[in-house]
Amino acid sequence: METEHLTPGGFFARLGGWAQRRRWPALLLWLVTVAAVTVGAQAAGGAWQNDHSLPGTDSQAALELMEEHGAAQAGAAVQIVFQDPSGVAEAAVAPLLTGVRALPHVAAVGELTSSRDGTIGYATVTLDAQATHVPKEDVREIIDTAHAAATGDLRVELGGEAVAGAEEAEGGAAEGAGLLAALVILVLLFGSLAAAAVPLVIAVFAVGGAVGLITLASHAFTVADFTPPVMMLVGLGVGVDYALLIFARFRQELTEGREAPDAIRAALDAAGRTVFFAGCTVIIAMLGLVVLGLGSLQGVALAVALTVLVTMAASLTLLPALLAFFGERVRGQVLRRHAKATAKGKREGARWYAFAGAVQKRPGPILVVAVAALAALSAPALDLRLGFADEGTRAPATTSRQAYDLMAEGFGPGFAGPLAVVVEGDAAAAERLRTVLAGTDGIAATTPALPSGDGSVSTVLAFPETAPQDAETAELVDALRDDVLPALGAETGAGYLVGGPTAAARDFAGAVADRMPLFVAVVVGLSALLLMLVFRSLLIPLKAAALNLLSVSAALGVIVLVFQHGLLGAQPGPVEAFVPVMIFAIVFGLSMDYEVFLVSRVHEEWERTGDHALAVRAGLAATGRVITAAAAIMIVVFGAFLLSPDRMLQQFGLGLATAILLDALVIRCLIVPAALQLFGARAWWLPRPLAARLPRLALEKPST
C-alpha cells in the first residue's frame, strides 16, 4: 500500500516541536540521565574482557579438554626473561621466582631455561586462568615484582598475552585531538563559535551516556577492553555528523526567511529523517555482527550500535532543545553572514553548482577514471591476511616487546608463541607425538609431554621456527591439523588437538573470513531495500551498494599496504581480524548518510522541477559544502586513532578515515553526479509491479 508524503507536521517535526516547547525538561532529562549513568559507571568500574573463544574449533576444544582434566597449560603463560652479558645465573634469579610463586593467580613457576651462550634465559609463569580472566592489577603486581629484581647487569622483562593486556597506555590524546579539530572545522564552516559548539555538545552528551551504559553492561556481558576508545571516537564522529546535517538544514531554512521556531521544525522534518535512516542503517549493520557469533566482537558491535542509537536520540531531541535556547542568536549571526555574502554577489553553493556542471559535461571519462582509481586502491585487499598482532608489533618501549625481542634473540621467534598440542591417550601416544613433532618441518623445539592433573591427557608444547603472526606459522598449524596429526591418530588410536593462543588466533581469523560474505550480503541487501523504498528507484540502491563496497575495499587496500606490507614504516604483520568487519559495518552506514543526504536533495529538486540535470546540480550545490565539512570532521576524528599505541586502533582509524575521505571526495563529488547524469530520468525508474507493492518512505522535505 502506498502512503502520501509526510507533511511538515510529520513525526520528526512534531518531535522537534515538542523538544522546542519543552526545552528545559528535555535538557534537564538529558543532564540528569547522563550524570546518573556516568556516576554509576565510575562507581562500578569496567569489567572488560577479551573473548576470542569460538565453540567448535580445535583450539577451543583443546582448551576445554585441558581445563576439564586440570592441565596447568589451560592457564595463561607469562615469560619472565632475563639477560646478563656475563651469563644468567640460576642463583641470581631464584629469589625472584620464589617471590612470584606466592603472588595471586600464579599456579606454577617453571625452571630457568638458558640460551646456548647462557646470556639470555627465561622462566614460564603459569596463571590459574586465561589472560582475560586474570585481573590486570594482579598481572601488574607480577610485572612490578620482576622488574624490582633487576640489577645493573641483570635485565628483566616480561612477555605473554596477560602482560601485553596489562600494560597501560596513555589515554585521551585521540579524543582530545578529534574534538579540537572538529571545533576548528565547525568554526570555519559557520563563522561562529556558538554555532560550532552545538554539534559538539550533542556528541559529548551522546558519547558520555553511551560509554556509561556500556561500562555498566560490561559486568553482565563480555565487552572487550578496546571498546571505550572505539565508542568515543565513533560517537564523536557520528554525533557531530548527525548534528551537522540537521543544523545545516536549520541554517538553510533561516536564510529562506523562516523564524527560528519554524526553522527548527522544518529542519527536523527534513534532515531528521535522513539522520534516522542513516542511524538505523549503522545499527542494522552492527546487529549483523552480533549474529556472526564472534566472541568479543559481539560486545563491541552492541556497544557501537548503542552509541549510534543514543547519538541519534540526542540529535532528534537534545539538538532542537538547544536550538530553542540559542536559535535567535544563531539566526542573527546566520542572517548577517548571509546578507554580507549576498551584498558581494556571492550565491551560496554557486561553486558546487558550477563544479557539478563541469562533471556533467564529461560524465563518462570522469566515472571511468574515478572508479579505476578506487579499484587500484582496492587491489592490495585481495592479499588481505587476517590475524592478531603479537608482542613483536607493540611499541619498542613496552616490556612485552622487550621480552619478545630477547626471546627471539636467544631462542628464536617462535618461542614467543608455542603451539599446545593436546593428546587424549596413554603415555606412549604422548611420547610418539613428541617424536613426530620434533621431526616436523617448521618446528624448532618441543617440550616433554606434560600430563594433566588427573593424568588422562597430556600436552606437548611445540615452538615454531617463525613468529606467531607469520604466514608460515599459520601454514604450520594447518599442516599439523590436516596432515601430521590425522596420520598419527590413525597410527596410535589417540586424539590430537592443536591449541594455544597462536592456534586460537588462526581459528578466529578463519571464522571471520568464512562468515564475512554472508554478513556483507545481508547488510548490503537490507540497505539496498531501504533505499529502494525511499527513492522508488532500482538503479539508485544498486549504485549505492556498489560504490559503498568500493570505498570499503579501497580502505582495506590502504590498510594492507601500510600495516601488512609495512608501507610508511609500520611494522609488517597481519590485519587484525576485527578490523575488516567493523570498518565495513560502520563505513557502510556512514556512507548512507551522505548518499541519502545528497540524493534526497536531488530527488527533491527532480520532483519540484522535472529537470533531472538541473536537479543534480542543485542537489550537489545544496549539500556539497555540508558533506565535505562533515567528512572532514569524521576524517580528523577517526584519524586521531593513529595517535593510539594500539595497532588494532591504528588500523581501525586509518581504514575509517580513508573510507570517509574517498567516499566524500571521489564518490559523492565525482562518481555520483557523473552516474546520475548518465542515468538521466531512468535513475528514478522502478518496475511497476514493485512500485505497486512497495510503500513510500519520503525522506526529503515535501515540495510546496
N, C-alpha and C positions, 0 to 999 in steps of 0.2 A: 504494500500500500504506500502511495506517495504522499508525503506531507508538504505543507506550504513552508516557504522560507520563514525562519524565525524573525520576528519583528524586533525593533529596538527595545521593546519591552519584554524580550525573551528572558530565559532563566539567568544568564550571566549578567544581563543588565539589571535585573531585579536584585541579584546578589550584590552587585556593586552599589546599587541604590541603598540596600539595607546597611552595608558597611559604612556608607557615606553618612546616612542619617544617624546610625548608632556608632559613631566614630569612637567615642570614649569607651563604651562597653567592649567594642571589638579590640581596641588597643589594650585595654586592661586584661581582657581574656588571654591575649597572646602573651603579655608580660607575665601574668601570674602562672600560666601554663609552662612557659619556657623556664621561668625561675624555679618552679617546683621540681620540674624534671631535672634541671641542672643540679640543684641541691641534692636531690635524691641520688643522682648518679655519682656525685662526688663522695657522698657518704657511703654508698655501697661499693664504689670502685668497680673496675672492669675485671671480668673473668674470661679473658681472651684465650682461645685455644686454636692451634693449627691442626686440622684433622685431614690427613692425606690418605686415610684408610678407604679401601674400596672392596666391599664384600664380593667374594667370588674370584678374586685374583690370587695368584700364587703367593705373593708377598704377604697378603693379609692372612691367608691360610697358614703360612709358616709362623707368623707372629702369634696367631691364636693357638697353634699347636705348642709353641714354646711356653706361652702363658698357662695353658691348661696343665702342662706337666712340670711346671716350676723350673724352667730353664732360666739361668741367670741372664742369658743373652736376650731375653724378652725385654729387658730394660734398656734404656738409652746408655750409650757409652761416651765417656769423656776421656780424652787422651791428655795426660799431663806430660809435656815434652820438655826434656832437659837438653842443654848444650853447655859443654865446658871444653875449651881448647885443650886442656890437659887430660881430658878423659872424665866421663861421668862415673863417679864412684858410688856404689850401692850404699855405702855407709853415709854418704853426704845427703842422699835423698830419703833414707829410711825414716827419719823423724817426720818429714813432711807426709809420707804415705801413711804413717801411723796416725797422724792427726786427721787426715782426710777420712780414714775409716770410721772415725767417731762422729762425722757430720751427718745431718739429717739427709734421708733419701739415698744414702750410699749403701748399696747392697754388698759390694765386694771391690777389692783393690788388687789388681794383678801385680806380678813381679816386674822388676825393671828389665826391659829388653834394650840392648845396646846395638848400635850400628857396627859395621865391620871395623872402623877405625876407633870406635869407643867414644867419640866426641859428642855423639847425639844418642839419647835414649828416651824411652817413653814407658809409662805405666798406664794401663787401662783401668779407669774407674767405672764400674757398672752401677747404674742407678736402679732403684726399685720400681721404676715405671718408665713409660715412654716420655720423651722430652716435653711433649705438650702437656703432660700431667704432673710435671715437677715444678713447683713454684719457682719463679725466676730469682726471688731473693735467696733461696737455698742454693741455687746454682752459683749465684754471685758470691755466696759465702765460700764455696769451693774455690772459686777463682781468686778471691782475696787471700785465702789461706795459702794457696800455692804460690802466689806472687810474693807473699811475705817471706817465703823461704829463699828467694833469690839472693845471691851474694854478688860480690864483684866479678867473680869468674863464672859462677853458675847462673845460667839464664833459664827461666821457667816460663813456658807459655802453655795455653790450654786450647784444645780443639774439640770438635764434635758439635752435633746439631743443638744440643742443650746450651752449650756455651755461646754459639752464634746467636741463638734466640735471646739469651740473657744480656747480651752486650747492648748497652743503652746508646742511642744516637741522639744528636741534638735535634730538637723538635721546634716547630713554629716558624722556621725560616720560610718554608714553602708557602704556608698560608699567609704570612705577613707580606711576602713579596707579591703574591697574587692579588691581595686586597689593594695594596698600594698602586700596582699597575692598573687595576681595574678603575680605581678612582681617577687616576690621571686621564685615562681614555674617556671616561664619562664626562669629566670637566671639559675636555676639548670638544666633545660631541655636543653638549648642551650649553656650554658657556656659563655655567652656574654651579657653584659648589652645593647649594641646596638641592637643585635638581639631580645632581650626580649622586648625592648621598642617599636618595630614596631607594634606588635599586640595591645598593649595598646593605642598607638596613634590612630590607626584605631577606637578602641572602644570609645575613648573620643570624636573624631570628630563626629562619628555617633550619640552618645548619645546627644551631645551638639546641633546638628542640629535638632534631633527629638523632644527633650524637648522644644526647642524654638518654633517649628512649632505647637506643641500641646498647648503650653501656649497661642499662638495667637488664635488657633482654639477654645479655651475654651470660648471666647467671643461670638462665634456663635453657639456652640454646648454644650450639657450638658456633662461635664467631671468631674469625681469625684475628690475630693481633695487628695486622696491617689494615684492618677495616677503618678505624677512625680517620687516618690521613686521607684515605680514598674518599670517604664520605665528605670530609671537609672540603676538599678541592673540587669534587664533583658538585657538591651542594653550592659552593660559591659560584662556580661557573654556570650551573643551571639556574640558580637563583637570580643572578644578575641578568642572564639571558632572558628568562621569562618576564621579569620586571621591566626590562628594557623594551621588549616587544609591546607590552601594554602601555608603558609610559610614552613610547614614540607615537602610538596611535592617539593617546590623550593630547599630546603636543600638536598633532595634526588637526585634531578637532578644534583646538583652541584657535589655531591660525585660520580656520574656516569660519570663525565667528561665534562659536558656541561659548556659553558661560561655563565656568568650571564644573558645576554640578552635572550639567548635561553632558559635558565632555567626558566626565568620569564614566557615566553610564554607557555612553556610546563606545568608549574605548574598551570597556569590559565586554560589551555585546559583540564587538568585532574581534579584537585581539585576544580576549579572554577565552573564546572558543578555540582559537589556534593554540594557546597555551595548554588548554585542557586536552586537546587531541594529541599534541606532542608529548605531554607528560604521560598520558595513557600508553603511548607507543613505547616509551622507555620502560615503563612499569611492566608491560607485557613481555618485553624482551628480557627483563631481569627475572620475571617469574618463570620464563622459559629455562633459565639457567638452573632454577631450583629443581625442575623436572629431570635435569640431567643426572642428579644424584651424585655430585662430585664433592663430597666432604665439606671442607671449609668454604668452598665456592658457593654453597647454598646460603650460608650465613652472610657472606659478602653481598650476594645478589639481593637477598631480602633487605639488607641494610641500605643499599643504594636505592632500591625501589621505595623504601620508606622515606629516604631523603628526598627523592623526587616528588613523592606524594605530599610531604609536608611543605616542600617548596612551592608546589602548585597551589596548595591551600592558602599559603601566605600571599602568593601573588594575586589570588582572586578575592581575598578578604582583607588582609592587612594593608595591601597596597592602596585600595580605594579609601580606606580609613585614613591613611597618611596623606593621600592627595586631598582629602576633605579638610585636613588641618592646614596644609601648605599650598592648596590648589590656587588660591587667589594670588599668592606671592609668586608662584611659578608662572601663572598666567601673565602677570605683568612683565616678568622677565622674557617670556617667550614672545609676547606681542611686541615688546620693544626691539628685540633682536630681529624679529620678522619684518618690522617696519623699516629698520635700517637696511636690511638686505633688499627690500622692495624699492626703497629710495635709490639704491645704487643700481637698480635694474637687474638684480640677481633673482632668478626664479629657482625656488627650492627643487632640487632633483634635476636641474637642467643638464648638468654634466652627465648624470646617469642616463638621462633621456637620449643625449647625443651618443653616448657610448653604446647603448642598446641599438640605436640606429646604425652605427658602424658595424656591429656584429650582424645585423640583419642584411647588410649589403653582400656579405660573403659568408653565409652560414655554413655551407658545405666544407670549405677548407678549414675554417675555424674549428668545426666539430671534429674533423679528422685529426688535426694536429693536437687538439686538447686531449682527445681520447687516446691517441698514440702515446702522448707524454705520460698519462696515468698508467697505461698498460706497461710502459717501460719501467716505471717505478714499481709496478706490481710484480714484475718478472722474478726478482730475488725471493719473493714469498713462496715460489714453487720449491725452493730449497729449505723451507722452514723446518727446523728441528726443535721439537718441544722437549722440555726437561726442567730441572731445577738447578740453580746455581749452587755450587759447593763453596767451602770456605776459601777456595782459590780465587774467587771473584769478589771477595769482600775487600773493604778498604785496607791498604797495607798496614795501617797503624793498629788494627784490631788484633787482639791476642789470638783469635781463631785463625786469622790469616797467617800470623807469625808461626803458629803451631803447624799449620798446613805446609808452609814453606820448609820448615825444619824437617818434618816427616818425609816430604818429597826428596829433600837433600840426603837424608840419612838412609831411607829405606825404599824410596820410590813413590810416585804419585798415587798409586792405588792403595797405599796403606791408610789413606785418609777416609776411604770408603769401602770397607770389606764387604763381601757378599756372605750372608749367613745361610749356608746350605743345611737344611734340617733333614735328618733321616729318621724315619719311623721303622725301626728294625733292630736287630741284635748288634752286638759289638763288632762282629765280623763284617756286617754290612757297612757299619760306620767306618771301619778301617779301610775297607775296599774303596769307599767314597774318597777318603783322603788320598789314597794312592792314585786314583783316576784323576782327581782334581790337580794333583801335583804334576801330572804329565799332560795337562790340557794347555794348549796354546793360549796365551793371554793371561795366564795366572802366574804370578811371581812367587807366591809362597802360600802355605796353608798352616793352620794350627792343628794340633792333635784333636781328635774327636772329644768334644766336651759334653758329658752326659747331663741330662736334666735331673731335677731333684728326685724324681721317682725312678730314674734310670730307664724309662721306656722309650725315650727319644734322645738323639744326640745332635750336636751342631758342630759343623766344621766351618771355620772362617777362612774364606779364600780371598787373598789380596790380589786384585788385578794389576797388570803391568801399567795400566793407563789410569788417568784421573777419573773420578766419579762422573763428571759431566761430559767426558769424551765420547764421541760416537762409537769408538772401539769397545768401550765398556758396555754400552747398550747392546752391541752386537754379541759380546761375550755372554751376557745374560740370556739373550735369545738362543745362542748356540747351546748353552747348558740345558735350557728347558726343552728345546726341540730335538736335540741330537744326543748329547752326552748322557744326561740323566735318564731318559726313557730306556736307552740301551742298558745302562747299569741296573735300572729297576728290573728289567726282564732277566738279567743275569742273577741278581741276588734275591728277587722277590720282595724287596723293601720299597717303601715310598720315599721319594725325594722332592723337596720343595726349595726354591731359591727365594730367600727373603733378605731383610736388612733394608736400611734407608735407600741405598742406591737402587736396588731392585724395585722398591716401592715407588720411587720417583719415576722409574721406567714404566711401571704399570699405570700410574696416574696419567702420565703424558699420553700413553697409548689409549687410555679410556677417553681422554679429551678429544684426541684425533678421531676416534671411532664414532663418537656421539655428536660431534660438531655439525656434520652435514644435515642431520635431522633437525637440530636446533636452528640452523640457518634457514632451512626450508620452512619451518613453522613460523619463525619471526617474519621472514620476507613475505610469506603468503598472507599472514594476518594483516600486515601493514599495507600490502597492495590492495587487499579487500577493503580496508578502511578508506584508502584514498579513492577507490572506485566509488564508494558510497558518497564521499564528499564532493568529488568533482564530476560525477556522472560521466566518466571517461574510461576508456580502455587503455589508451596509449600513455596517459599521464602516470598511472601507477606502475606500468611496465617500465617506463623510462626511469622513474624514481627508484625502483628496486635495483635496476641495473647500475645506475650511477652511484647509489649508496654502496653497493657491493664493490664497485670500482674504487671508491675512496677508501674503504676499509682495506682492500687488498694492497693499495698503494702504500698505506700507512704501515702495514705489516712488512712490505718490501723494504721500507726505510729502516724498520727495526732490525730486520735480518742483516742489512748492510752494516749497521752501526754496532749491534751487540753480538750477532752470531759470527760475523766476519771481521770484527774489530776495527771498523772504519772510525776515524776521528779519535783513535787512541783508546777506545773501550776494550775491556778485557774480553777476548773471544769466548763464546760459550753458547749454550742453547738458549732459546727464548723461553721464558718462564711459562709453564703450562697454563697458568691462569690468564695470561695476558691476552691471547687472541680472542677468546670468548667474551671477556669483559669489554675489550675495545669494541668488538662487533656490537654487543648489546647496547652500549652507551652511545657509540657513534651513530648507529642506525636510528636510534630515537632522536638524537640531536639533529641529524641531517633532515629528519622530518620537520623539525622546527622551521628551518629555512625553506624547505620545499613548500610546506603549507603556507608560510608567510608570503612567499613570492608568488606562487601560483594562484593563491586565493585572491590576491590583488589583481593579477592578470585576468582571472575569471570574472572578478567584479567589473572590471573595465569592459571585458568582452560582452557581458550581459547588458551593460549600460549603453555601449556604442555599436556593437555588432561588427566592429572593425578589429580583426584579430591582430594585425601587425601593430596598430596603434595601441592595442591592449597590452602587448608585450613590452613596448617602450614605456608606457605609462606605469605598468606594474613594476618594472625594474627601477624607474625613476622614483617611485614612492617607497621602495623597500631597500634599494641598493645600499644607501648610507647606513641604515639601521643594521642590515645583515652584516656588512663589513665591520661595523663597530662592535656588534655582539660577538662576531667571530674573533676580533682582535682581543676582546676581553677573555673569551674562552681560551684562546691560544696562550696568553700570558699566564692565566690561572693554571692551565694544565701543564704549561712549560715549567712552572715552578716545581713540579715533581722532579725535575732534573737536579734540583738542589738537594734532594734526599740522598743519603748514603746507601739506601736500599736499592739493589739492582732491579728488582721487580717494579718498584715505583718509578724508577727512571725509565724503564721500558714502557710502562703504562703512560707516563706523561708525554714521552716523545711520540708514541703512537696516537694519542688523542689530539695533541697539538697539531701533528702533521695532517691527520684526517680532517680536522676542522679547517685548517689553512687551505687544503686542496678543495674542500667542499665549498667554502665561501668564495674563493677567488677563481678557481678553474671551473667548477661545476655550476654554481649559481650565476656567476657573472659571464661565463662564456658558453658552456655546453647547453644549459637550459634555454637561454634566449635563442641560440642557434637551432636547437632541436625544435622548439616551439614554432620558430619561423618556418622550418621545413615541414612540420606537421600541418601548418595552416589551420583551417577550421576543423580539420579531422582530429585535432587534439581533443576536442570536446565531443567526439563521437562515442556512443555506446549502443551496442546492438539492441534493437527494440525489445526482444524477449527479456533481456536483462533489465533494461530501463523500466519495463512494466512491473517487474518484481522487486526491484531494489528500492528501499526507502531513500529519501533525500535527507542528507545531513549538511545543511548550509553553514559554512564557517565564515564566509566574508560578510561584510555589512550589506544588507539588502539595498539595492538601488532604489532611489526615490524618483 
